[in-house]
Amino acid sequence: MFRKIAILAVVGIIFYSCSQAPQSTGDTKVYNIAELVAEPLGFEGKEVTFEGTITHICRHSGDKMRVNQLEDSDFSIMVMLEDFQTQFSRDFEGRNVKVTGILKTRVRNIDQLEEQHDHDHAHDGEEGHGCASTEEAVKIMQERGITPDIVAFIEMKGFDFFEVADLEEVENDEEFVEVAAALNSGDGC
């Protein structure tokens, strides 16, 4: 009888621990959005955490949202919701959110590089700029006298909602919501 109880207890503990949201280590730095968008190449491919206010959720596809920096709406960043898309709706606009994700960059005016006839970057007959990274594209553009227009965006890996009055409490709270198996709706606008 004791053995059955022990086995059930172990199974219960395993089931309980697998169903819990991961805990952050407490070492996670929370960036201002201004820091991320000012020097996006310094954060390229890195996991970052920031807080802000959701100002827009895409009505067409529902797969992205814009988040403004708290207390300074001059700075915002696009967040690709990825597997979390089904967990967001337009009703969340105006809510404060803490987001963790991978920062990615894109050069908006890369077509200027492709338009140059003397572009001798190795293409081997391929269409497009053929650069392996944003840094490579920026370097080539700068060499050719083109000012790159770099935009940063986040591929979401986790989130948590909070109230501004609770900001100090949230910063000290080690719990961070991350959903392991978010549902994909498969439907688009």
N, C-alpha and C positions, 0 to 999 in steps of 0.2 A: 504494500500500500504506500509506504514511504517513497519507494522508488518511482511509482506512478506520479505522485505529487511532485517529486523533484523534477521529473521529466517534463511535466506540464508547466512547472514554474520556469524552467529553462526555455521552453518553447514560447511561453508567454513573454519572457524578457526579450527574447530575440524578436518576436513579432512587434512588441512595443517599441524597441529601439529602432527597428527598420521603418516604422511609421512616423517617427519624429523628424521634424525639420532639422537640417544640419545647424550646428551652432558655430558662430564665428569665433575666431580666436581672441578677439578683443584688440588685436594688433592692426586691424584694418584702418587705414587712413581714410578719412572722409574728405574728398576734394571739393572745392568750389567749382561750379561749372565754368567760371571764368578762367580758372587754371587750365582746365582741360581743352578749352577752345582756343586759348591764347597760343599754346605750343603743342598742338595735337600730335606732331611727329614724335615728341618725347614720350608719349604714352601709347603709341601705335602697338597694337597687339597685346597690351597689358590689361590685366584685370584692375578696374577702378571702381570705387564706390563714391556716390555723391547724393546730395539731397536737393529737392526742388519741388516746384508746384507743377502739376500737370495742367498745361494750358490748352492742349488740343490732342484729341485722339482721332486718327484718320477715319473719316466717314465712308470713304470709298472701300478701302481694303481692311481697315481695322487692325493692320499689322504693325503700326508704328504710332508713336506719340511724341509730342514736343514737351520738354520739361524745362521750365525757367528756373534760374537760380533764385533761391529764397532771398527776399529783400532787395533784389536787383534784377528787374525784368529785362535789362539790356543784354543779359547773357542767357542763352538757351542751348539745348542740344537735342538732337533727334535720337529717340530710343526705338530700336527695332525689337518688337515684343517677342519674336521667336515663338517658342512653345507656350508662352504665357498669354498669347493673343486671346484665348477664350476666357481669360480671367479679368479682362478689362472691357469697359463699356464707356460710352460718352458721358454717362452719369459720374464718372470719376474725375472729369475736368474740374479743376479747382482744388483737388485734394493734394496733400503733401505726400511725397513718396521718397523713400530711400532706395536707390537702385544700385545693383552691382552688375557689372558686365564687362565685356571686352571692348576696348576702344579701337575703332577702325577709322581709316581716313580714305578720302576719295578726292581726286583733283577734278574740280568742276569744269575747268577750261582746258582739259587735255586735248580737245579738238584743235586748239591753236597750234599745238605741237604737230599734229597730223597734217595740218594745212600747209606747213612749211615745205616747200619743194626740195630744199637742200637737206632735209632730215635724213641723216645717214646712219641712224641707229639700226642695228642689225634686225631686219624683218624677215629676210629670206622669203620674200614674196607674200608674207602674211599681211592681212589687214590689221589696222589698229596700231597703237604705239608700241606694243610688245615689251613694255617695261615690267620687270618682275615685282616692283614694289612702288609705293607712293614716293619713297625717298629717291629712287632711281629716276622716276618721271620728273620730280621737282628739280633734281640736279641737271638733267638734260634741258628742261625748260629754262632754268636760270642761265645755263651756258649759251642759250640761244636768245637771251634777252626777253624772255616771257616771264611775267610775274605769275606764279601759280596761285590759283584760288583753291585753297585746301579746306575741305569741310570734314568735321569729325562727327561720328555717330557711334552709338553704343549697341552692341548685341547683348540683350539682357540675359543675365544668368540667375538673378534673384531680385526680390523686392520686398518692401514692407511699407505700409501706410502709417502716418503719424500725424498728430496735431501739433501746430506751432507751439502751443503752450507746453507740450510734452517734449520739446526739442532737447532740453538738457537730459531728461529721463531717457529719451531714445538714444542719445549719444553714449550713455552709460549702460544701456541695455545690451547684453551680449547675444540676445536672440535675434536671428535674421531669418525671414521666411524665404524658403526656396522650395519650390514644388518639383519633385523628382519626376513625376509623370503627368505633365500638363497635357490636356487633350488638344488635338489639332482639329479645328472645325472642318477644314477642307473646303469651306464655302468662301467665295470671294464676292465682292460687289461687282 
